[in-house]
Amino acid sequence: MERTMQGHPRDGSGPVGVAQVLQAVRTYMSTRFLIVSQGGTVFSAFVCCYLLYGQAHGDQVFGWPTIVGGISAVLLALVRRLIDDVEDLRNDVLIGRIKSDDGGRRHLRGLILGAVTVTAVVGALNATCSLLLLAVSVGIAVWFAIATLLKHTPPAQSSQAVFYAVNETCPIAGLLYPYAVWHEVAGASLPTMAVVSTVGLFWTVWEFWMFTRKVGVEGWPPWFLSMNKTRAALIFFLSLAAVFSVLVGHFADLALVYSIYGVGLSVVFVTIILRWWSQLPAQEPHRVKGAWGGVNFAVGVEAGVLIGILLASL
């Protein structure tokens, strides 16, 4: 990865060849952005949101922008990953996660070049649909970078809550993209709350994943939270998900069983979490892994959405 993203080999003897660049890209994608798991999760969320908007409108419509949107959603997630790696680079070099003889400067240039290149590809794809989608897609990618910079301004540094709020505008922006794509294809609009409830549901899914993906390993709990505050945050997200599930069921005109399922799923995860917390050892409780973390809640939510839409179409 280092040789590709830097643009020059370590000894500075000359430019890196195309084969080396491609090899480094493959290495990065296999270690930092797994296309099947991470990319697949993003793509499935796009599909769920898009279908929910169609269900809320009463008609499922598809077109070239739908295909572009699904690809772009994954690429935008890759842009976010690259920008996150830029943000974490100094620490990664300090702890030895990334080997570098120049303090990571060449690696930094490579990451930035990668983010710019992927953003350009996203822009080119969306330009084949409309100027609106071009502006929205590139605007989202640019906002990822701006939000990262804003997080490190003095006001953000003085408040963990501000730091968190700025950071979490990124997944919200990304989740608004499926609506822009659907609007482009359908040529119609939906009530604000129909969009808010859909974005809100999948935002809570994202938050639950982000807070639990490293449960039991280094770097957990996130955001420098205590174990008790982390438990409270997870219960809060699950409670929000239950509320948004009911709202989604209402605005998308899904069967009552969907809302019952959404609420029940949150209740099940709250119960599992409370039971897991009650059994934690007194010494280093944050080192205990939890099988309930990661994408499990997301899989449950997305399965419920897809089954609910399927039943509504019968």
C-alpha positions in Angstrom: 0.0 0.0 0.0 2.8 2.4 0.9 4.5 2.1 -2.4 1.4 2.8 -4.4 -0.1 5.6 -2.3 3.2 7.4 -2.1 3.8 7.5 -5.8 7.5 6.7 -5.5 9.4 3.8 -4.0 11.2 4.1 -0.7 14.6 4.7 -2.2 13.3 7.4 -4.5 14.9 5.7 -7.5 12.0 6.4 -9.8 8.3 6.3 -10.4 6.2 3.4 -9.3 5.0 1.1 -12.1 1.3 0.5 -13.0 1.6 -3.1 -11.7 2.8 -1.8 -8.4 0.0 0.7 -8.2 -2.6 -1.9 -8.9 -1.1 -4.3 -6.4 -1.2 -1.6 -3.7 -4.8 -0.7 -4.5 -5.7 -4.4 -4.2 -3.9 -4.6 -0.9 -5.7 -1.5 0.4 -9.1 -2.8 -0.7 -8.4 -6.2 1.0 -7.3 -4.7 4.3 -9.0 -1.3 4.7 -12.2 -1.5 2.6 -13.5 -5.0 2.1 -15.7 -4.8 -0.9 -17.9 -7.8 0.0 -18.5 -7.0 3.7 -18.2 -3.2 4.0 -19.1 -2.4 0.4 -22.0 -4.9 0.5 -23.4 -3.4 3.7 -23.4 0.1 2.2 -25.0 -1.2 -1.0 -27.7 -3.1 0.8 -28.5 0.0 2.9 -28.8 2.0 -0.4 -31.2 -0.6 -1.8 -33.3 -0.6 1.3 -33.6 3.2 1.4 -34.4 3.4 -2.3 -37.1 0.7 -2.1 -38.6 2.4 1.0 -39.0 5.7 -0.9 -40.6 3.8 -3.7 -42.9 2.0 -1.3 -43.8 5.4 0.3 -44.6 6.8 -3.1 -46.7 3.8 -4.1 -44.7 2.8 -7.1 -41.2 1.3 -7.5 -39.3 2.9 -10.3 -35.9 2.2 -11.6 -33.5 3.6 -14.2 -29.9 4.3 -15.1 -29.5 6.6 -12.1 -30.5 3.7 -9.8 -27.5 1.7 -11.0 -25.2 4.7 -10.8 -26.6 5.4 -7.3 -25.8 1.9 -6.0 -22.2 2.1 -7.4 -21.7 5.6 -6.1 -23.0 4.8 -2.6 -20.2 2.3 -2.3 -17.6 4.6 -3.8 -18.7 7.4 -1.4 -18.2 5.1 1.5 -14.7 4.4 0.1 -14.0 8.1 0.0 -15.0 8.4 3.6 -12.7 5.5 4.5 -9.7 7.1 2.7 -10.4 10.4 4.5 -10.6 8.6 7.8 -7.2 7.0 7.1 -5.8 10.5 6.4 -7.1 11.6 9.7 -5.6 8.6 11.5 -2.3 8.5 9.6 -0.2 10.3 12.2 -1.3 7.9 15.0 -0.9 4.9 12.7 2.7 5.8 12.0 3.4 6.5 15.7 2.2 3.1 16.8 3.8 1.3 13.9 0.7 0.2 12.2 2.1 1.8 9.0 5.8 1.5 8.3 7.2 4.7 6.9 10.7 6.3 6.7 9.4 9.8 6.0 6.8 10.2 8.7 4.0 9.1 6.4 4.2 12.1 4.0 4.2 9.9 0.8 1.5 7.7 2.2 -0.5 10.9 2.9 -0.2 12.1 -0.6 -1.3 8.7 -1.9 -4.4 8.6 0.3 -5.4 12.1 -0.8 -4.8 11.2 -4.4 -7.0 8.1 -3.9 -9.8 10.1 -2.4 -9.7 12.7 -5.2 -9.6 10.0 -7.8 -12.6 8.1 -6.4 -14.5 11.4 -6.0 -13.8 12.2 -9.7 -15.1 8.8 -10.7 -18.3 9.4 -8.6 -18.7 12.8 -10.2 -18.3 11.4 -13.7 -20.8 8.6 -13.1 -23.4 11.0 -11.7 -22.8 13.5 -14.5 -24.3 10.9 -16.8 -27.6 11.3 -15.0 -28.0 15.0 -14.2 -26.2 18.1 -13.0 -28.2 17.8 -9.7 -26.8 14.3 -9.0 -23.3 15.5 -10.0 -23.6 18.3 -7.5 -25.1 16.2 -4.7 -22.6 13.3 -5.0 -19.5 15.5 -5.2 -20.9 17.8 -2.5 -21.2 14.8 -0.2 -17.6 13.7 -0.8 -16.3 17.2 -0.3 -18.3 17.5 2.9 -16.6 14.4 4.3 -13.3 16.3 4.0 -14.7 19.6 5.4 -16.3 17.8 8.4 -12.9 16.2 9.1 -11.2 19.6 9.1 -13.9 21.1 11.2 -13.5 18.4 13.9 -10.0 19.7 14.5 -10.8 23.4 14.9 -10.4 24.8 18.4 -14.2 24.8 19.2 -14.5 21.1 18.3 -11.4 20.2 20.3 -13.0 21.9 23.4 -16.1 19.7 23.3 -16.4 16.0 22.7 -20.1 16.5 22.0 -19.3 19.0 19.2 -16.6 16.7 17.8 -19.2 13.8 17.7 -21.9 16.0 16.2 -19.7 17.2 13.3 -18.4 13.7 12.6 -21.9 12.2 12.4 -23.1 14.7 9.8 -21.1 12.5 7.3 -23.3 9.3 7.6 -26.4 11.5 7.5 -25.2 13.1 4.2 -24.4 9.7 2.8 -27.9 8.4 3.7 -29.6 11.4 2.0 -28.0 10.4 -1.3 -30.4 7.5 -2.0 -33.3 10.0 -1.8 -31.6 12.2 -4.3 -31.2 9.3 -6.7 -34.8 8.2 -6.2 -36.1 11.7 -6.7 -34.1 11.8 -10.0 -35.7 8.6 -11.3 -39.2 9.2 -10.0 -39.4 12.9 -10.6 -41.4 13.2 -7.4 -41.0 14.2 -3.8 -42.0 12.7 -0.5 -43.2 14.2 2.8 -40.2 15.4 4.9 -41.0 13.0 7.7 -41.0 10.0 5.3 -37.4 10.9 4.4 -36.4 11.8 7.9 -37.7 8.5 9.3 -35.9 6.4 6.7 -32.6 8.3 7.1 -33.0 8.2 10.9 -33.6 4.4 10.9 -30.4 3.7 9.0 -28.5 6.4 10.9 -29.2 4.5 14.1 -28.1 1.3 12.4 -24.8 3.0 11.4 -24.3 4.3 14.9 -25.0 0.9 16.5 -22.4 -0.6 14.1 -19.9 2.1 14.8 -20.2 1.8 18.6 -20.0 -2.0 18.6 -17.8 -3.1 15.7 -14.7 -3.2 18.0 -16.4 -4.5 21.1 -13.9 -6.4 23.2 -10.8 -5.2 21.3 -8.4 -2.3 21.3 -10.1 1.1 20.9 -13.3 0.1 22.6 -15.5 1.7 24.0 -15.5 4.5 21.3 -15.4 8.3 21.9 -13.5 7.8 25.2 -16.8 6.8 26.8 -17.0 4.8 30.0 -18.7 1.3 29.9 -21.8 2.7 31.6 -22.1 5.6 29.1 -21.6 3.2 26.2 -24.4 1.0 27.4 -26.7 4.0 27.8 -25.7 5.2 24.2 -26.5 1.8 22.7 -29.9 1.6 24.4 -30.6 5.1 23.2 -29.8 4.2 19.6 -31.9 1.0 19.8 -34.8 3.0 21.2 -34.5 5.5 18.4 -34.5 2.6 15.9 -37.7 1.3 17.4 -39.4 4.8 17.0 -38.1 5.2 13.5 -39.3 1.7 12.6 -42.8 2.6 13.5 -42.6 5.9 11.5 -41.1 4.0 8.5 -43.9 1.5 8.7 -46.5 4.3 8.7 -45.0 6.5 5.9 -44.1 3.5 3.7 -47.6 1.9 4.3 -46.1 -1.3 5.4 -48.1 -4.0 7.3 -48.4 -3.5 11.1 -46.3 -6.7 11.5 -43.2 -4.7 10.2 -43.5 -2.1 13.0 -44.0 -4.8 15.5 -40.9 -6.6 14.2 -38.8 -3.4 14.3 -39.8 -2.6 17.9 -39.3 -6.3 18.8 -35.8 -6.4 17.2 -34.7 -3.4 19.3 -36.1 -5.0 22.5 -34.3 -8.2 21.8 -30.9 -6.4 21.4 -31.5 -4.3 24.5 -32.2 -7.5 26.4 -29.0 -9.1 25.1 -26.9 -6.1 25.9 -28.2 -5.8 29.4 -27.6 -9.5 30.0 -24.1 -9.2 28.6 -23.3 -6.2 30.7 -24.5 -8.0 33.9 -22.0 -10.8 33.3 -18.9 -8.7 32.7 -16.0 -9.3 35.0 -14.9 -6.6 37.3 -11.4 -6.5 35.8 -11.0 -5.1 32.3 -14.7 -5.5 31.3 -14.0 -3.7 28.0 -11.8 -6.6 26.9 -14.8 -9.0 26.7 -16.0 -9.7 23.2 -19.7 -9.6 22.4 -21.1 -11.7 19.5 -24.1 -9.3 19.4 -22.0 -6.4 18.1 -21.1 -5.3 14.6 -23.4 -5.8 11.7 -25.9 -8.1 13.4 -28.4 -5.4 14.1 -28.0 -4.0 10.6 -28.7 -7.4 9.1 -31.9 -7.7 11.2 -33.1 -4.2 10.2 -32.4 -4.7 6.5 -34.0 -8.1 6.5 -37.1 -6.7 8.1 -37.3 -3.8 5.6 -36.9 -6.1 2.6 -39.5 -8.7 3.8 -41.9 -5.9 4.7 -41.6 -4.4 1.2 -42.0 -7.9 -0.3 -45.2 -8.6 1.7 -46.6 -5.2 0.7 -46.1 -5.9 -3.0 -48.0 -9.2 -2.9 
